[in-house]
Amino acid sequence: MKNEEIATAFINGEEAKTPNGAFYVENINSVGVVFSYGNHFPIAIKFSDGFLFNKDGYSNTTARHKNLILALIKDDLTDEDYINTTDIKAVVDKIKYSDVKTKAELILNKI
């Protein structure tokens, strides 16, 4: 799959991966997460009620991955939806190890 197809898969809630595995989407407990170069760098999370986006940088290639995703979701993001790598990784962990499925649940639980 091409990078553009990975971005589209993320929006459509589908799992996908580039041939080299550098850019991929996982559905974790029904929540979509798109990664660049491994699970140490989640780019964005797609909940049923909105998105979270990693505001940090990593590499030139990751910047291209981020730009593909951002182009598709930027109109749906608020200032609070841009979070740092540490915080977005913590959210991914909450999704993995709890039943959190919506952005509203995160806010209510102050995660």
C-alpha positions as CSV (number, residue, x, y, z in Angstrom):
1,M,0.0,0.0,0.0
2,K,1.1,3.6,-0.6
3,N,1.2,6.2,2.1
4,E,-1.9,7.9,0.7
5,E,-3.8,4.6,1.0
6,I,-2.7,4.3,4.7
7,A,-4.1,7.7,5.4
8,T,-7.4,6.8,3.8
9,A,-7.5,3.5,5.6
10,F,-7.1,5.4,8.9
11,I,-10.1,7.7,8.1
12,N,-12.1,4.6,7.0
13,G,-11.3,2.7,10.2
14,E,-9.4,0.0,8.4
15,E,-6.1,-1.6,9.4
16,A,-3.3,-1.2,6.8
17,K,0.4,-1.2,6.4
18,T,3.0,-0.1,3.9
19,P,5.2,-2.9,2.5
20,N,8.1,-1.9,4.6
21,G,5.9,-1.4,7.7
22,A,7.0,2.2,8.3
23,F,3.5,3.6,8.2
24,Y,0.5,1.7,9.5
25,V,-2.9,1.7,11.1
26,E,-4.0,-0.6,13.9
27,N,-7.4,-0.9,15.4
28,I,-7.0,-1.2,19.1
29,N,-10.2,-2.2,20.9
30,S,-12.2,-0.6,18.0
31,V,-10.1,2.7,18.1
32,G,-8.0,3.5,15.1
33,V,-4.3,4.5,15.7
34,V,-1.9,5.4,12.9
35,F,1.8,5.0,13.6
36,S,5.0,6.1,11.9
37,Y,8.1,3.8,12.3
38,G,6.7,1.7,15.1
39,N,4.4,2.0,18.1
40,H,6.8,4.5,19.8
41,F,5.4,7.2,17.5
42,P,1.6,7.3,17.3
43,I,0.6,10.1,14.8
44,A,-3.1,10.2,15.5
45,I,-6.0,8.4,17.2
46,K,-9.5,8.2,15.6
47,F,-12.3,7.8,18.1
48,S,-16.0,7.6,17.1
49,D,-16.4,11.1,18.3
50,G,-13.2,12.8,17.2
51,F,-9.4,12.7,16.9
52,L,-6.2,13.3,18.8
53,F,-3.1,14.4,16.9
54,N,0.6,14.2,17.9
55,K,2.0,17.7,17.7
56,D,5.6,16.6,18.0
57,G,8.1,15.9,15.3
58,Y,10.3,12.9,14.7
59,S,11.9,12.7,11.2
60,N,11.4,14.0,7.7
61,T,9.5,10.9,6.7
62,T,7.3,11.0,9.8
63,A,6.6,14.7,8.9
64,R,5.3,13.5,5.6
65,H,3.2,10.8,7.2
66,K,1.8,13.4,9.7
67,N,1.0,15.8,6.8
68,L,-1.0,13.2,5.0
69,I,-3.1,12.5,8.1
70,L,-3.4,16.2,9.1
71,A,-4.7,17.1,5.6
72,L,-7.6,14.7,6.2
73,I,-8.5,15.6,9.8
74,K,-7.4,19.2,10.4
75,D,-11.0,20.6,10.0
76,D,-12.1,18.3,12.8
77,L,-9.3,19.2,15.3
78,T,-9.5,21.8,18.1
79,D,-6.5,23.3,19.8
80,E,-6.9,20.7,22.6
81,D,-6.7,17.8,20.1
82,Y,-3.0,18.5,19.5
83,I,-1.0,16.7,22.2
84,N,2.6,15.6,22.7
85,T,4.1,12.2,22.1
86,T,4.2,11.2,25.8
87,D,0.5,12.1,26.2
88,I,-0.7,10.4,23.0
89,K,1.2,7.2,24.0
90,A,-0.5,7.3,27.4
91,V,-3.8,7.5,25.6
92,V,-2.9,4.5,23.4
93,D,-2.1,2.6,26.5
94,K,-5.4,3.5,28.1
95,I,-7.2,2.2,25.0
96,K,-5.2,-1.0,25.1
97,Y,-5.8,-1.7,28.8
98,S,-9.3,-0.3,29.4
99,D,-12.6,0.0,27.7
100,V,-12.1,3.6,26.7
101,K,-13.6,4.0,23.2
102,T,-14.4,7.7,22.9
103,K,-12.7,11.0,23.3
104,A,-15.5,12.0,25.6
105,E,-14.6,9.1,28.0
106,L,-11.0,10.3,28.1
107,I,-12.1,13.8,29.0
108,L,-14.6,12.6,31.6
109,N,-12.0,10.4,33.2
110,K,-9.3,13.1,32.9
111,I,-6.9,10.7,31.2
